Amino acid sequence: MYVYLHTKSSEHMTIGNFELNNIYNIDCVEGMKLLPDNCIDLVITSPPYDDLRDYNGYKFDYQKIANQLYRVIKEGGIVVWIVGDKIKNGNKSLTSFKQALFFQEIGFNVHDVMIYQKKNTPFMRLNAYTNCYEFMFIFAKGKPNTFNPLKTKTVRNGVEKLVANKKSDGINKKVVGELKKEKTLTNIWDYAVGLGGSTNDKIAFEHTAIFPEKLANDHIMSWTNENDIVFDPMSGSGTTCKMAKINNRKFLGMEISKEYTELSIKRLKLLEHQLF
Ligand SMILES: C[S@@+](CC[C@H](N)C(=O)[O-])C[C@H]1O[C@@H](n2cnc3c(N)ncnc32)[C@H](O)[C@@H]1O
């Protein structure tokens, strides 16, 4: 197990065997065994999708990972599990569904099934529509502790006759009222991907399967408050950890590949230079 990032002593905090605000090169199943129960506020992670990409043959056991996540997440904590399906011989694997059902079986509430839509996607198919999304399963251990809904501006504004007092008889009374200036986002979020979309960090693309920084940012803002602990057990290029740091959350990353761990540490060091 290696620690790569050495934080300032004032930020020196630990959970279990781990220093917070750090990324460790370790199999997350083994790593999570070294964490106490109920210590994490939010997990944002994306597992390897079927065998779409070869992560140097590292093993991936989603059931063991799910069980450990259930133990380490706090009551009211959230796991954001971002996953897509492989298509083999015209047949979608539905691994995403199998994983979601397993999370539900072991006690998580499936709080929401959100969509991560890619604005620009290269995955064309000749006999089907272009796939442009992945699932973002929102698993909650009990009732979520925090929900800070992200808002968007409404298209129309001003004064209008609005429906009010709708009764069971179906009769609507209309009153003049001010249209709301903003509304809560829907559960389909779209992001540009690639350089300038997912991130401006060229170094991050040494990893083959990153998710957009803004996606991690939006979940962090929705499900946590400042100083909460954000964990990515399969941290890849370090996207979740980077966005946790920017938003003044504590973070912990685990990554089985030494190469990716080193890459993510370099990325966080670049951020430190940009921030200070
Ligand atoms: C889809 S990528 C995550 C990318 C990340 N979200 C980002 O934005 O860079 C999945 C990562 O899981 C790692 N991984 C696979 N099995 C693991 C395990 N058992 N423990 C820790 N990391 C693992 C892979 O090496 C890979 O980097």
The ligand as an ORCA input file, in Angstrom:
! r2SCAN-3c Opt
* xyz 0 1
  C     -13.977      3.347    -14.956
  S     -12.438      3.528    -14.166
  C     -12.678      4.891    -13.047
  C     -12.315      6.227    -13.673
  C     -12.531      7.415    -12.747
  N     -13.924      7.597    -12.417
  C     -11.974      8.697    -13.395
  O     -12.758      9.661    -13.641
  O     -10.782      8.725    -13.654
  C     -12.370      2.148    -13.081
  C     -11.083      2.050    -12.261
  O     -11.230      0.988    -11.300
  C      -9.950      0.453    -11.050
  N     -10.161     -0.822    -10.342
  C     -10.621     -1.997    -10.860
  N     -10.726     -2.919     -9.874
  C     -10.356     -2.293     -8.705
  C     -10.264     -2.716     -7.348
  N     -10.575     -3.971     -6.997
  N      -9.841     -1.821     -6.421
  C      -9.510     -0.552     -6.777
  N      -9.559     -0.101     -8.052
  C      -9.994     -0.959     -9.012
  C      -9.348      0.368    -12.445
  O      -7.936      0.245    -12.421
  C      -9.836      1.691    -13.070
  O      -8.889      2.718    -12.926
*
